[in-house]
Amino acid sequence: MSDILQLVKERDPGEREFHQAVMEVMASIQPVMDRNPEYRAAKILERLVEPERVILFRVPWVDDQGEVQVNRGYRIEMNSAIGPYKGGLRFHPSVNLGILKFLAFEQVFKNALTTLPMGGGKGGSDFNPKGKSDMEVMRFCQSFMAELFRHIGPDTDVPAGDIGVGAREIGYLFGMYKKLKNEFTGVLTGKSLGWGGSLIRPEATGYGSVYFAAEMLATRSETLDGKTCLVSGSGNVAQYTMEKLLDLGAKPVTCSDSSGYVYDEAGIDRDKLAFLMNLKNVRRGRVKEYTEKYPDAVYAEADPEAEVNPLWNHRADCAFPSATQNEISAKDAQNLVDNGVAVVCEGANMPTVPEGIDIFIENKMLYGPGKAANAGGVSVSGLEMTQNSMRLAWTREEVDNRLQMIMKSIHKTCLDAAEQYGTPGNYMNGANIAGFVKVVEAMLDQGVV
Ligand code: NAP
């Protein structure tokens, strides 16, 4: 397995996050490779780590001052063995090829776990929507789609949102696609309700992550009721994680953005959450303002250079990292253990460094890896595609029931695969193995393509 990692490092130097994602999967699937020599003969691993297609393009646009700006756009079409490429678009200044390849690679296995027919992809741009006017965001999205439209389609590649891409951006992207193709199709998910969106799609990743945590706790005959929870982020995933935690009787006590974090010992209740949602979604402000409105809460500035994030250093029962990759260092992981946290459920993608995951597993925590725990979002995106194809819309209750069923099924699939390959209770191995086997079997059926 180290030969594959070596190959990836030599071929894709500098793509640190991609190497990390490949390393994690390779460590889990060793026993599967040992039991299935035909996988090796078919060069399955070599094929899996090479995207089927990478699209890289210039995105020129004009800002409000009349100046020309140039960003870089990407779409990674990683693997289509079990369905059209599916995965979000991220607009953030940190976006580069390595980050998008890690996300696309994770997405392949995540989508395989959902039970729905979706391949894996990811895309985005180094464009920073923060501080831009609506018109600037619109002009950027239109220019981005002016190239992307020729590569995507409802049966080819169906992008969605991710960091920096919410309902506003999906609207502008969809409008331009429709104009260029003269077609009204389900080419993007995360659309608004009035024109093809699905109920529960905005809530799905956060709700799904909490459903997954509830399933993990049930294996120890526990529930979320009364549990104190650390949540990072204050975007889409974090907001609906907090909402579902409140529904199930838990108490979220933290939230954050890239500038800093808030600790509210009394708990972020429904009124405070409504304030936070308005602050982030409508006024597009910073979480610091939370402490101006609720002075009993405390705020600390983020220090990106520091080895520990104080958000993870409070007494609690559960942790829901829901901001970004590598936000839990090894020291943070140890702090979580020392503070009595027994459940870590990843709403974000790859939020924990590998040494941190080792600490969770050594300490027998209930650790739900992102590719299983946050699969609720892409699952409801899959349900949005189904509704678009059928040209009908399911009720809120129907979509939520399906989401709960899918999260239950992912949880069971992970546990069964972990047990079958000799690491009972290890959700990370279970998720990697189950996703891997499903994709690989499809690849073998379809020949060398
Ligand atoms: P979002 O709505 O844009 O929110 C992202 C949140 O994370 C914001 O609070 C943001 O702070 C914070 N953040 C972003 N980059 C950061 C950094 N480098 N350091 C510290 N904080 C940072 O995005 P989202 O959709 O909630 O996504 C959050 C995570 O969930 C990502 O890992 C994403 O890949 C994953 N995920 C999302 C979905 C989905 O359906 N949306 C599905 C599966 C997984 P600022 O406000 O300062 O930017």
Residues whose N, C-alpha, C, O or C-beta is under 5 A from the ligand:
A	BS01	NAP	G161 D162 I163 G164 T205 G233 S234 G235 N236 V237 A238 S256 D257 S258 S259 S322 A323 T324 Q325 G347 A348 N349 N374 G377
